[in-house]
Amino acid sequence: MRSAVIALTLTSLLFSASPATAESQSQASAEPEVMGFVEWVVMGETGIRLKARLDTGAKTSSLHAVNVEPFEKDSEDWVRFQLPLGDHEDQPSEGELKHDEVILEFERPVYRTVLIKRKGAPSQRRYVVKMDFCLGGKVHETQFSLTDRGKFSYPVLLGRRLLRDDNILTDSARTFIAELECEYSTLEELAQSSKAISP
């Protein structure tokens, strides 16, 4: 009788675990999406189009941001930051408006903070926020550390956390190979948005 109870318990455990196992196998067997090591992304809500480098050497993604200021909202920690389009002139324009005439301002809840150790320089604390963006025609969400990337070629860096979670492989020999595009705004449309401020 005792052996029958043990056998029944083991059988129940096996059957109750099988759906999760099947789901894990399904996720593992799903074909990863292949992207170039540089792709266009469009940040959610704004329609701003930026070049993004897919970088397996970084765990957390990062976004170009200046004038980063923490503040409190509804008893929670928030951060306000600006993204000047003149630092990376990638936004399509239909007129004579100059990129450095448009600065976008964002406000987001602080998801966490990270301490960045820098060689030969003091450690730097960075704010991390969660943001939606479109890549290859699909909407993604990930954590972005906010840092001044004005001197870098790419205002957005997509790290391993996103690539792993969203099953994306990087082809280091190619760029801009995403088959689907994301809708974006023109420079003039961005300038008219409520998120744009005067420099």
C-alpha positions in Angstrom: 0.0 0.0 0.0 2.8 2.4 0.9 4.6 1.7 -2.4 1.4 2.4 -4.3 1.0 5.8 -2.6 4.6 6.7 -3.4 4.1 5.7 -7.0 0.9 7.7 -7.2 2.7 10.8 -5.8 5.6 10.5 -8.2 3.2 10.2 -11.1 1.3 13.3 -10.0 4.5 15.2 -9.8 5.5 14.2 -13.2 2.2 15.1 -14.8 2.0 18.4 -12.9 5.6 19.3 -14.1 5.1 18.4 -17.7 3.3 21.5 -18.9 6.1 23.8 -17.6 8.7 21.4 -19.1 6.9 21.6 -22.5 6.7 25.3 -22.3 10.4 25.6 -21.5 11.3 23.4 -24.4 9.1 25.4 -26.7 10.8 28.6 -25.7 14.2 27.0 -26.0 13.4 25.7 -29.5 12.0 29.0 -30.8 14.0 30.4 -33.6 15.9 33.5 -32.4 15.5 36.7 -34.4 18.8 37.8 -36.1 19.6 41.5 -36.1 22.6 43.4 -37.3 25.0 44.8 -34.8 23.5 48.3 -35.6 19.8 48.8 -36.1 17.2 51.6 -35.9 15.0 51.8 -32.8 12.1 54.1 -32.2 11.5 55.2 -28.6 7.9 54.7 -27.4 5.5 57.6 -27.1 7.7 60.1 -29.0 8.5 58.6 -32.4 12.2 59.5 -32.1 14.4 57.3 -34.3 17.9 56.5 -33.1 20.7 54.3 -34.0 21.2 51.4 -31.6 24.2 49.2 -31.2 23.5 45.6 -30.1 26.3 44.9 -27.7 26.8 41.5 -26.0 29.6 43.1 -23.9 27.1 45.1 -21.9 24.5 43.6 -19.6 22.2 46.6 -19.2 21.1 48.8 -22.1 21.8 52.5 -22.1 20.3 55.6 -23.5 21.8 59.0 -24.3 20.6 61.5 -21.7 21.7 64.9 -20.4 20.7 67.1 -17.5 19.5 64.1 -15.5 17.7 65.3 -12.4 16.0 63.2 -9.7 12.7 64.4 -8.2 9.9 63.0 -6.1 6.4 62.3 -7.5 3.6 60.8 -5.5 6.1 59.7 -2.8 8.2 57.8 -5.4 11.6 58.5 -6.9 11.4 59.8 -10.5 14.0 61.2 -12.8 13.8 63.9 -15.5 16.2 64.0 -18.4 16.7 65.5 -21.8 17.7 64.0 -25.2 19.1 66.7 -27.5 18.6 65.6 -31.2 21.6 67.7 -32.2 24.0 65.2 -30.6 23.0 62.5 -33.1 21.4 63.9 -36.3 19.5 60.8 -37.3 15.9 62.1 -37.2 14.5 62.5 -40.8 13.7 66.1 -41.6 11.3 67.6 -44.1 12.2 71.2 -43.8 14.9 73.7 -42.7 14.6 73.0 -39.0 18.0 72.1 -37.5 18.5 69.1 -35.2 20.1 71.2 -32.5 16.9 73.2 -32.2 15.0 70.2 -30.8 15.5 68.8 -27.4 13.1 66.2 -26.0 12.4 65.9 -22.3 11.3 62.7 -20.5 10.1 61.9 -17.0 10.2 58.3 -15.8 10.0 56.4 -12.4 13.5 55.3 -11.2 13.6 51.5 -11.5 17.0 51.2 -9.8 20.4 52.8 -9.6 23.8 51.4 -10.5 27.3 52.3 -9.5 29.7 52.4 -12.4 33.4 52.1 -11.5 35.6 54.0 -13.9 39.3 53.5 -14.3 41.2 56.7 -13.3 38.0 58.5 -12.5 35.5 58.6 -9.6 32.7 56.1 -9.6 29.5 57.3 -11.1 25.9 56.5 -10.0 23.5 56.2 -12.8 19.7 56.0 -12.8 18.0 53.1 -14.6 14.5 53.4 -16.1 12.2 51.1 -18.0 11.2 52.3 -21.4 9.3 50.9 -24.4 10.8 51.0 -27.9 10.3 49.5 -31.3 12.9 47.3 -33.0 12.4 45.5 -36.2 8.6 46.2 -36.2 8.1 44.8 -32.7 7.6 46.6 -29.4 10.1 45.8 -26.6 10.6 46.9 -23.0 13.9 46.9 -21.2 16.0 48.7 -18.6 18.0 51.7 -19.8 20.8 53.3 -17.7 20.8 57.0 -18.4 24.2 58.4 -19.4 25.7 61.1 -21.7 26.5 59.3 -25.0 27.0 62.4 -27.0 30.6 61.5 -27.8 29.6 58.0 -29.0 28.4 57.1 -32.5 25.3 55.4 -31.1 22.9 57.1 -28.7 21.4 53.7 -27.8 23.1 50.6 -26.6 21.1 47.4 -26.3 22.7 44.9 -23.9 22.6 41.2 -23.1 19.5 41.4 -20.8 17.3 42.5 -23.8 19.0 40.2 -26.3 18.5 37.2 -23.9 15.0 38.0 -22.8 13.7 38.7 -26.3 15.6 35.9 -28.0 17.7 38.1 -30.4 21.0 37.1 -32.0 23.5 39.6 -33.3 25.2 39.3 -36.7 28.4 41.2 -36.1 29.2 41.4 -39.8 26.0 43.2 -40.9 24.0 46.3 -40.0 20.4 47.4 -40.5 19.1 44.0 -41.6 15.8 44.1 -39.7 13.0 43.1 -42.1 10.3 45.2 -40.5 10.5 48.9 -39.8 9.0 51.0 -37.0 6.9 54.1 -37.5 8.7 57.3 -36.6 8.1 61.0 -36.5 9.9 63.7 -38.6 12.0 66.3 -36.9 9.3 68.9 -37.4 6.6 66.7 -35.8 8.9 66.1 -32.8 9.5 69.9 -32.5 5.7 70.4 -32.2 5.2 67.7 -29.6 4.6 68.6 -26.0 7.8 66.7 -25.0 10.0 69.1 -27.0 11.5 72.1 -25.2 13.5 75.1 -26.5 17.3 74.9 -26.2 
